[in-house]
Amino acid sequence: MGVGDFRVVGNTTNLDGNLDIGGDITVSGGTLNVNQSITSNQLITSGGTLNINAEVNSDILTQTSGTTNINVIEDFTDVAISGGTFNSKEETTITDLDWTGGIISGRGKLTITD
């Protein structure tokens, strides 16, 4: 069972256990480090920093500002980037990318299958 929506608005938060959030995970300030497997409906970066260091079972990622760092092999079905910086440091696959602004960078392989 999920716990609903999870929001980080400041400071540093470490998710160190296998969690089923159920709703959306939103980072609007501070830093969120995902260090063990999580499941959520959607990941949203609207400020601050999201560091994905472990498997994320979420098909949707939305970024309007801030920074998202993908540090593990990851697959997303639907990604929308309109601002901020999206770093793919490992192999990342995106089925449907809607990129209207921001920076896409990194040293990893980014595959877009749309």
C-alpha positions as CSV (number, residue, x, y, z in Angstrom):
1,M,0.0,0.0,0.0
2,G,1.3,3.5,-0.9
3,V,1.5,6.4,1.4
4,G,0.2,9.0,-1.0
5,D,2.1,12.0,-2.3
6,F,5.6,12.8,-1.0
7,R,7.0,16.3,-1.2
8,V,10.5,17.6,-0.5
9,V,10.7,21.4,0.0
10,G,14.0,22.0,1.7
11,N,17.1,20.4,3.3
12,T,18.3,16.9,2.3
13,T,16.1,13.9,2.4
14,N,17.4,10.3,1.9
15,L,15.0,7.5,0.9
16,D,16.9,4.5,2.1
17,G,14.2,1.8,2.2
18,N,12.2,0.1,-0.4
19,L,9.1,2.3,-0.5
20,D,5.8,2.3,-2.4
21,I,4.8,6.0,-2.3
22,G,1.7,5.4,-4.4
23,G,1.2,9.0,-5.4
24,D,3.6,11.6,-6.8
25,I,7.1,12.4,-5.5
26,T,7.8,16.2,-5.8
27,V,11.1,18.0,-5.2
28,S,10.5,21.7,-5.1
29,G,13.5,22.6,-3.0
30,G,16.4,21.0,-1.2
31,T,17.7,17.6,-2.2
32,L,16.1,14.2,-2.5
33,N,18.4,11.1,-2.7
34,V,16.7,7.9,-3.8
35,N,19.1,5.3,-2.4
36,Q,16.9,2.2,-2.6
37,S,14.1,1.0,-4.8
38,I,10.9,3.1,-4.8
39,T,7.6,3.0,-6.6
40,S,5.6,6.1,-7.3
41,N,3.0,7.4,-9.8
42,Q,5.2,10.3,-11.0
43,L,8.5,12.0,-10.2
44,I,8.3,15.8,-10.4
45,T,11.3,18.1,-10.1
46,S,10.2,21.8,-9.8
47,G,13.2,23.1,-8.0
48,G,16.0,21.6,-5.9
49,T,17.8,18.4,-6.8
50,L,16.6,14.8,-7.4
51,N,19.3,12.2,-7.3
52,I,18.2,8.8,-8.5
53,N,20.7,6.3,-7.1
54,A,18.5,3.2,-7.2
55,E,15.7,1.7,-9.2
56,V,12.6,3.9,-9.6
57,N,9.4,2.2,-10.5
58,S,7.8,5.3,-12.0
59,D,7.0,5.6,-15.7
60,I,6.5,9.4,-15.6
61,L,9.0,12.1,-14.9
62,T,8.2,15.9,-15.1
63,Q,10.9,18.5,-14.7
64,T,10.1,22.3,-14.8
65,S,13.2,23.5,-13.0
66,G,16.0,22.3,-10.7
67,T,18.2,19.3,-11.4
68,T,17.5,15.6,-11.9
69,N,20.5,13.2,-11.8
70,I,20.0,9.7,-13.1
71,N,22.9,7.7,-11.6
72,V,21.6,4.1,-12.4
73,I,20.2,2.4,-15.5
74,E,16.6,3.6,-15.8
75,D,13.6,3.4,-18.1
76,F,10.8,6.0,-18.3
77,T,7.7,5.9,-20.5
78,D,6.8,9.6,-20.4
79,V,9.3,12.4,-19.7
80,A,8.5,16.2,-19.9
81,I,11.4,18.7,-19.5
82,S,10.6,22.4,-19.7
83,G,13.4,23.8,-17.6
84,G,16.3,23.0,-15.3
85,T,19.0,20.3,-15.9
86,F,18.4,16.7,-16.7
87,N,21.7,14.6,-16.3
88,S,21.8,11.0,-17.5
89,K,24.9,9.6,-15.9
90,E,24.0,5.9,-16.8
91,E,22.0,4.3,-19.6
92,T,18.5,5.9,-19.6
93,T,15.7,5.0,-22.0
94,I,12.8,7.3,-22.6
95,T,9.8,6.2,-24.7
96,D,8.1,9.6,-25.1
97,L,10.1,12.8,-24.5
98,D,8.5,16.2,-24.6
99,W,11.4,18.7,-24.3
100,T,10.5,22.4,-24.5
101,G,13.4,23.9,-22.5
102,G,16.1,23.2,-20.1
103,I,19.4,21.3,-20.5
104,I,19.9,17.6,-21.2
105,S,23.4,16.4,-20.4
106,G,25.5,13.7,-18.9
107,R,28.0,11.0,-19.7
108,G,25.6,8.1,-20.0
109,K,23.7,6.8,-22.9
110,L,20.3,8.4,-23.5
111,T,18.0,6.5,-25.8
112,I,14.7,8.0,-27.0
113,T,12.4,5.6,-28.7
114,D,9.5,8.0,-29.5
